[in-house]
């Protein structure tokens, strides 16, 4: 005689089955809904709240430039030094994300999902309002911190040279490289944002891993890069035209495309397909129940 298990693993107690359920990773749809709800809350925030949070984030991102410059100034020249100094790049991201400040590239996925789920003119307007306020706030903060780091007697001459070298390294890229590397950077930040809700306990390590790889790959990021490149401008070694046309414009476009139009669109399409299958499955279950009831 064959016993029916109804697809369940035999021999497990109720407590053990509950443990199995608890240890299952969340479905992609759960992550999608978690991030969508976070984005919806961000879209509802006032302009003033967004502005001050974004300005604080821009100032805080100066920690990345500061940490990398201090590492470079105190390490011997060579490839090994870059491997170590790239860890400094994570400093600003850690502080901004853990402090829940507004970072533009996070919002290329968080604030976009509500719009993709409900693409109304009102939602598009709310998205553009958030993007505009947060971007201006972030850039204002990074430009301010770069100006202060250059003109106040805070760092020695060796560290000042290290800051300039970091900016020069960014400007070695041409427009197409800024754009292409910006796409990768935007995609990596979106991946980080997607991963965090499923592994909240490992949040710090996820941030460090992703941003460290960004630094090693010299991928361009509109917020960190604006601190690095504006330092050159304030030092009189780069015109503002090159800041906006060679660095900021292409990098910003790349970050948006990598975060919103590649990662977020694909992730949203995956969820819609999965939701469709679940809806079909639920319909079949109801049909079977109705049939068995008859």
ZIMO-V890035 format. One record per pair of residues at least 4 apart in sequence whose C-alpha atoms are under 8 Angstrom apart, sorted by the first residue. I is the first residue (numbers start at 1). GAP is how many residues later the second one is. D is the distance in Angstrom with one decimal. If there is no record, write none. Layout:
# ZIMO-V890035
I | GAP | D
I | GAP | D
This chain:
# ZIMO-V890035
5 | 4 | 7.0
5 | 5 | 6.6
12 | 4 | 5.8
12 | 5 | 6.2
13 | 4 | 6.2
14 | 4 | 6.2
15 | 4 | 6.2
16 | 4 | 6.3
17 | 4 | 6.3
18 | 4 | 6.2
19 | 4 | 6.2
20 | 4 | 6.5
25 | 173 | 7.2
26 | 4 | 6.0
26 | 5 | 6.9
26 | 172 | 6.5
27 | 4 | 6.7
28 | 4 | 6.1
28 | 243 | 6.8
29 | 4 | 6.1
29 | 242 | 5.6
29 | 245 | 7.7
29 | 246 | 7.7
30 | 4 | 6.1
31 | 4 | 6.2
31 | 163 | 7.0
31 | 166 | 6.5
31 | 167 | 6.9
32 | 4 | 6.0
32 | 81 | 7.8
32 | 162 | 7.9
32 | 235 | 8.0
32 | 236 | 7.5
32 | 239 | 7.4
33 | 4 | 6.1
34 | 4 | 6.4
34 | 163 | 7.4
35 | 4 | 6.1
35 | 75 | 5.7
35 | 78 | 7.5
35 | 159 | 7.5
35 | 162 | 7.9
36 | 4 | 6.1
36 | 74 | 6.3
36 | 75 | 7.2
36 | 77 | 5.2
36 | 78 | 5.4
37 | 4 | 6.3
37 | 77 | 7.5
38 | 4 | 6.4
38 | 72 | 6.7
38 | 73 | 7.8
39 | 4 | 6.2
39 | 68 | 7.6
39 | 71 | 4.6
39 | 72 | 4.2
39 | 73 | 7.2
39 | 74 | 7.0
39 | 75 | 6.4
40 | 4 | 6.4
40 | 71 | 6.6
40 | 74 | 5.9
41 | 4 | 6.7
42 | 69 | 6.9
42 | 88 | 7.9
43 | 68 | 6.6
43 | 83 | 5.9
43 | 84 | 6.6
43 | 87 | 6.4
44 | 82 | 7.9
45 | 4 | 6.4
45 | 5 | 6.6
46 | 4 | 6.3
47 | 4 | 6.0
47 | 83 | 7.7
47 | 86 | 6.9
48 | 4 | 6.3
49 | 4 | 6.2
50 | 4 | 5.9
50 | 52 | 6.9
50 | 80 | 7.3
50 | 83 | 6.6
50 | 84 | 6.3
51 | 4 | 6.0
51 | 82 | 5.8
51 | 83 | 6.1
51 | 86 | 5.5
52 | 4 | 6.1
52 | 85 | 7.2
53 | 4 | 6.2
53 | 48 | 5.2
53 | 49 | 5.4
53 | 84 | 7.9
54 | 4 | 6.2
54 | 47 | 6.4
54 | 48 | 4.6
54 | 49 | 6.3
54 | 50 | 7.9
54 | 79 | 7.7
54 | 80 | 5.1
54 | 81 | 7.4
54 | 82 | 7.9
54 | 83 | 4.7
54 | 84 | 5.1
54 | 87 | 7.8
55 | 4 | 6.4
55 | 79 | 7.8
55 | 82 | 4.3
55 | 83 | 5.2
55 | 84 | 7.7
55 | 85 | 6.4
55 | 86 | 4.9
56 | 4 | 6.1
56 | 45 | 6.9
56 | 81 | 8.0
56 | 82 | 7.6
56 | 85 | 6.6
57 | 4 | 6.1
57 | 39 | 5.6
57 | 44 | 5.4
57 | 45 | 6.0
57 | 46 | 6.2
57 | 81 | 6.1
57 | 84 | 7.1
58 | 4 | 6.9
58 | 45 | 7.8
58 | 79 | 6.8
58 | 80 | 4.1
58 | 81 | 6.1
58 | 82 | 6.8
58 | 83 | 3.9
58 | 84 | 4.6
58 | 87 | 8.0
58 | 165 | 7.0
59 | 4 | 8.0
59 | 79 | 7.6
59 | 82 | 4.4
59 | 83 | 5.3
59 | 85 | 7.2
59 | 86 | 5.6
60 | 32 | 5.8
60 | 35 | 6.8
60 | 36 | 6.4
60 | 81 | 7.9
60 | 82 | 8.0
61 | 4 | 7.5
61 | 30 | 7.8
61 | 31 | 4.2
61 | 32 | 6.6
61 | 34 | 7.9
61 | 35 | 7.0
61 | 81 | 6.7
61 | 162 | 7.4
61 | 163 | 6.1
61 | 166 | 7.9
62 | 4 | 6.1
62 | 30 | 6.5
62 | 80 | 6.2
62 | 83 | 6.0
62 | 84 | 7.1
62 | 162 | 7.2
62 | 165 | 6.4
63 | 4 | 5.8
63 | 25 | 8.0
63 | 26 | 8.0
63 | 28 | 5.8
63 | 29 | 4.8
64 | 4 | 6.2
64 | 24 | 5.6
64 | 25 | 4.5
64 | 26 | 6.3
64 | 27 | 5.2
64 | 28 | 4.7
64 | 29 | 7.6
64 | 160 | 7.0
65 | 4 | 6.0
65 | 23 | 7.6
65 | 24 | 6.9
65 | 98 | 7.1
65 | 159 | 7.3
65 | 162 | 7.0
65 | 163 | 6.3
66 | 4 | 6.1
66 | 22 | 7.8
66 | 97 | 7.7
67 | 4 | 6.1
67 | 18 | 7.8
67 | 21 | 4.6
67 | 22 | 6.9
67 | 24 | 7.0
68 | 4 | 6.1
68 | 17 | 5.3
68 | 18 | 6.5
68 | 19 | 7.5
68 | 20 | 4.7
68 | 21 | 6.1
69 | 4 | 6.0
69 | 16 | 8.0
69 | 90 | 6.0
69 | 91 | 7.7
69 | 93 | 5.1
69 | 94 | 5.2
69 | 97 | 7.4
70 | 4 | 6.2
70 | 89 | 6.1
70 | 92 | 7.6
71 | 4 | 6.0
71 | 10 | 8.0
71 | 13 | 7.6
71 | 14 | 5.1
71 | 17 | 7.3
72 | 4 | 7.7
72 | 5 | 7.8
72 | 9 | 6.9
72 | 10 | 7.6
72 | 13 | 6.0
72 | 87 | 7.7
72 | 90 | 6.1
73 | 85 | 5.9
73 | 86 | 5.1
73 | 89 | 5.8
75 | 6 | 6.0
76 | 5 | 6.5
77 | 4 | 6.2
78 | 4 | 7.0
79 | 4 | 6.7
80 | 4 | 6.6
81 | 4 | 5.9
82 | 4 | 5.8
82 | 134 | 7.6
83 | 4 | 7.4
83 | 133 | 6.9
84 | 4 | 7.9
85 | 4 | 7.7
86 | 4 | 7.7
86 | 126 | 6.0
86 | 129 | 5.4
86 | 130 | 6.1
87 | 4 | 7.6
87 | 121 | 7.7
87 | 125 | 5.6
87 | 128 | 7.8
89 | 4 | 7.7
89 | 122 | 6.7
89 | 123 | 6.5
89 | 126 | 6.2
90 | 4 | 6.0
90 | 117 | 7.2
90 | 118 | 5.5
90 | 121 | 5.4
90 | 122 | 6.0
91 | 4 | 6.4
92 | 4 | 6.1
93 | 4 | 5.9
93 | 114 | 7.1
93 | 118 | 7.5
94 | 4 | 5.8
94 | 110 | 6.9
94 | 113 | 6.5
94 | 114 | 7.3
95 | 4 | 5.9
96 | 4 | 6.1
96 | 5 | 5.3
96 | 6 | 7.5
96 | 7 | 7.3
97 | 4 | 6.2
97 | 6 | 7.8
102 | 4 | 7.8
102 | 32 | 6.5
102 | 36 | 8.0
103 | 4 | 6.8
103 | 31 | 6.9
103 | 32 | 7.9
103 | 35 | 6.9
104 | 4 | 6.9
104 | 27 | 6.8
104 | 30 | 5.8
104 | 31 | 5.6
104 | 34 | 7.2
104 | 119 | 7.7
105 | 4 | 7.8
105 | 81 | 6.6
105 | 84 | 6.8
105 | 85 | 7.7
105 | 150 | 6.8
105 | 151 | 7.4
105 | 154 | 7.3
106 | 4 | 6.3
106 | 83 | 6.6
106 | 84 | 6.6
106 | 87 | 6.7
107 | 4 | 5.0
107 | 5 | 6.9
107 | 24 | 7.4
108 | 4 | 6.0
108 | 78 | 7.8
108 | 82 | 7.2
108 | 147 | 7.9
108 | 148 | 6.0
108 | 151 | 5.2
108 | 152 | 5.1
109 | 4 | 6.2
109 | 81 | 5.9
109 | 84 | 7.7
109 | 150 | 6.0
109 | 151 | 5.6
109 | 154 | 7.9
109 | 155 | 5.7
110 | 4 | 7.9
110 | 83 | 7.7
111 | 4 | 7.3
111 | 16 | 6.5
112 | 4 | 6.3
112 | 15 | 7.0
112 | 148 | 6.8
112 | 152 | 7.6
113 | 4 | 6.0
113 | 151 | 7.2
113 | 155 | 7.4
114 | 4 | 6.1
114 | 5 | 7.8
114 | 9 | 7.6
115 | 4 | 4.8
115 | 5 | 7.1
115 | 8 | 5.5
115 | 9 | 6.3
115 | 12 | 7.5
116 | 152 | 7.5
118 | 5 | 7.4
119 | 4 | 6.5
119 | 5 | 6.9
120 | 4 | 6.3
121 | 4 | 6.1
122 | 4 | 6.2
123 | 4 | 6.1
124 | 4 | 6.2
125 | 4 | 6.1
126 | 4 | 6.2
127 | 4 | 6.1
128 | 4 | 5.9
129 | 4 | 6.2
130 | 4 | 6.0
131 | 4 | 5.8
132 | 4 | 6.2
133 | 4 | 6.0
134 | 4 | 5.9
135 | 4 | 6.1
136 | 4 | 6.0
137 | 4 | 6.2
138 | 4 | 6.3
138 | 85 | 6.5
139 | 4 | 6.0
139 | 84 | 6.4
139 | 87 | 6.7
140 | 4 | 6.1
141 | 4 | 6.2
142 | 4 | 6.1
142 | 81 | 7.0
142 | 82 | 7.4
142 | 84 | 6.3
142 | 85 | 4.8
143 | 4 | 6.2
143 | 83 | 6.8
143 | 84 | 5.8
143 | 87 | 6.2
143 | 88 | 7.8
144 | 4 | 6.3
145 | 4 | 6.0
145 | 82 | 7.3
146 | 4 | 6.2
146 | 81 | 5.5
146 | 82 | 7.4
146 | 84 | 6.5
146 | 85 | 5.3
146 | 88 | 7.9
147 | 4 | 6.1
147 | 83 | 7.9
147 | 84 | 6.7
147 | 87 | 6.4
148 | 4 | 5.6
149 | 4 | 8.0
149 | 5 | 6.8
149 | 6 | 7.6
150 | 10 | 7.3
150 | 81 | 6.9
150 | 84 | 7.5
150 | 85 | 7.4
155 | 4 | 6.0
155 | 5 | 6.5
156 | 4 | 6.4
157 | 4 | 6.3
158 | 4 | 6.4
159 | 4 | 6.3
160 | 4 | 6.4
161 | 4 | 6.2
162 | 4 | 6.3
163 | 4 | 6.6
163 | 65 | 7.2
163 | 68 | 7.4
164 | 4 | 6.2
164 | 64 | 7.8
164 | 67 | 6.8
164 | 68 | 6.0
165 | 4 | 6.1
166 | 4 | 6.6
166 | 62 | 6.4
167 | 4 | 6.4
167 | 58 | 7.9
167 | 61 | 4.7
167 | 62 | 4.7
167 | 63 | 7.8
167 | 64 | 6.9
167 | 65 | 6.1
168 | 4 | 6.4
168 | 61 | 7.5
168 | 64 | 7.5
169 | 4 | 7.8
170 | 48 | 7.7
170 | 50 | 7.5
170 | 55 | 7.4
170 | 58 | 7.7
170 | 59 | 7.1
171 | 58 | 7.4
171 | 75 | 8.0
171 | 76 | 7.2
173 | 4 | 5.5
173 | 5 | 5.9
174 | 4 | 6.2
174 | 72 | 6.9
175 | 4 | 6.3
175 | 71 | 5.3
175 | 72 | 7.0
175 | 75 | 6.2
176 | 4 | 6.0
176 | 74 | 7.4
177 | 4 | 5.8
178 | 4 | 5.9
178 | 42 | 6.2
178 | 68 | 7.6
178 | 69 | 6.4
178 | 72 | 5.8
178 | 73 | 5.3
178 | 76 | 7.7
179 | 4 | 6.4
179 | 41 | 8.0
179 | 71 | 4.6
179 | 72 | 5.0
179 | 73 | 7.8
179 | 74 | 6.7
179 | 75 | 4.8
179 | 76 | 8.0
180 | 4 | 6.8
180 | 74 | 6.3
181 | 4 | 6.2
181 | 37 | 7.7
181 | 38 | 4.7
181 | 39 | 5.4
181 | 70 | 7.6
181 | 73 | 7.2
182 | 4 | 6.0
182 | 37 | 6.2
182 | 38 | 4.8
182 | 39 | 6.0
182 | 40 | 7.9
182 | 68 | 7.5
182 | 69 | 4.9
182 | 70 | 7.0
182 | 71 | 7.4
182 | 72 | 4.2
182 | 73 | 4.8
182 | 76 | 7.2
183 | 4 | 6.2
183 | 68 | 7.8
183 | 70 | 7.8
183 | 71 | 4.1
183 | 72 | 5.0
183 | 73 | 7.3
183 | 74 | 6.0
183 | 75 | 4.1
183 | 76 | 7.4
184 | 4 | 6.1
184 | 35 | 6.8
184 | 70 | 7.7
184 | 71 | 7.5
184 | 74 | 6.0
185 | 4 | 6.3
185 | 29 | 6.5
185 | 34 | 5.6
185 | 35 | 6.2
185 | 36 | 6.2
185 | 69 | 7.9
185 | 70 | 6.2
185 | 73 | 7.0
186 | 4 | 6.2
186 | 35 | 7.5
186 | 68 | 6.9
186 | 69 | 4.0
186 | 70 | 6.4
186 | 71 | 7.2
186 | 72 | 4.5
186 | 73 | 4.4
187 | 4 | 6.1
187 | 68 | 7.3
187 | 71 | 4.4
187 | 72 | 4.6
187 | 75 | 7.2
187 | 76 | 5.9
188 | 4 | 6.2
188 | 22 | 6.6
188 | 26 | 7.8
188 | 71 | 7.7
189 | 4 | 6.3
189 | 21 | 7.3
189 | 22 | 7.9
189 | 70 | 7.0
190 | 4 | 6.2
190 | 69 | 5.2
190 | 70 | 8.0
190 | 73 | 6.6
190 | 74 | 7.5
191 | 4 | 6.2
191 | 72 | 7.4
192 | 4 | 6.3
192 | 14 | 6.7
192 | 15 | 6.7
192 | 18 | 6.6
193 | 4 | 7.7
194 | 4 | 7.9
195 | 4 | 6.6
195 | 11 | 7.7
196 | 4 | 5.5
196 | 6 | 7.6
196 | 7 | 5.6
196 | 10 | 7.1
199 | 4 | 6.3
202 | 4 | 6.3
203 | 4 | 6.3
204 | 4 | 6.3
205 | 4 | 6.0
206 | 4 | 6.2
207 | 4 | 6.0
208 | 4 | 5.7
209 | 4 | 6.3
210 | 4 | 6.4
211 | 4 | 6.3
212 | 4 | 6.3
213 | 4 | 6.1
214 | 4 | 6.1
214 | 5 | 5.4
214 | 6 | 8.0
215 | 4 | 6.5
220 | 5 | 6.5
220 | 31 | 6.2
221 | 4 | 5.4
221 | 30 | 6.4
221 | 31 | 7.6
221 | 34 | 6.9
222 | 4 | 5.9
222 | 26 | 6.2
222 | 29 | 5.7
222 | 30 | 5.5
222 | 33 | 7.3
223 | 4 | 6.9
224 | 4 | 6.5
225 | 4 | 5.9
226 | 4 | 5.7
226 | 22 | 7.2
227 | 4 | 6.2
228 | 4 | 7.3
229 | 4 | 6.7
229 | 14 | 6.8
229 | 18 | 8.0
230 | 4 | 6.1
230 | 13 | 7.1
231 | 4 | 6.2
232 | 4 | 6.4
232 | 5 | 5.3
232 | 6 | 5.6
233 | 4 | 5.7
233 | 5 | 4.6
233 | 6 | 5.9
233 | 7 | 6.5
233 | 10 | 7.6
234 | 4 | 8.0
238 | 4 | 6.8
238 | 5 | 7.4
239 | 4 | 6.7
240 | 4 | 6.3
241 | 4 | 5.9
241 | 5 | 7.7
242 | 4 | 5.0
242 | 5 | 6.7
243 | 4 | 5.3
243 | 5 | 6.1
244 | 4 | 4.7
244 | 5 | 5.8
245 | 4 | 5.5
245 | 5 | 7.3
246 | 4 | 6.7
247 | 4 | 5.9
248 | 4 | 5.8
249 | 4 | 6.3
250 | 4 | 6.1
251 | 4 | 6.1
252 | 4 | 6.3
253 | 4 | 6.2
254 | 4 | 6.0
255 | 4 | 5.9
256 | 4 | 5.5
256 | 5 | 7.0
257 | 4 | 4.8
257 | 5 | 6.2
258 | 4 | 5.2
258 | 5 | 6.4
259 | 4 | 5.5
259 | 5 | 6.3
260 | 4 | 4.9
260 | 5 | 6.5
261 | 4 | 5.5
261 | 5 | 8.0
262 | 4 | 6.1
263 | 4 | 6.1
264 | 4 | 5.9
265 | 4 | 6.1
266 | 4 | 6.2
267 | 4 | 6.4
268 | 4 | 6.3
269 | 4 | 6.3
270 | 4 | 6.2
271 | 4 | 5.9
272 | 4 | 6.2
273 | 4 | 6.5
274 | 4 | 6.3
275 | 4 | 6.1
276 | 4 | 6.3
277 | 4 | 6.1
278 | 4 | 6.1
279 | 4 | 6.2
280 | 4 | 6.2
281 | 4 | 6.2
282 | 4 | 6.3
283 | 4 | 6.2
284 | 4 | 6.1
285 | 4 | 6.2
286 | 4 | 6.1
287 | 4 | 6.2
288 | 4 | 6.1
289 | 4 | 6.0
290 | 4 | 6.4
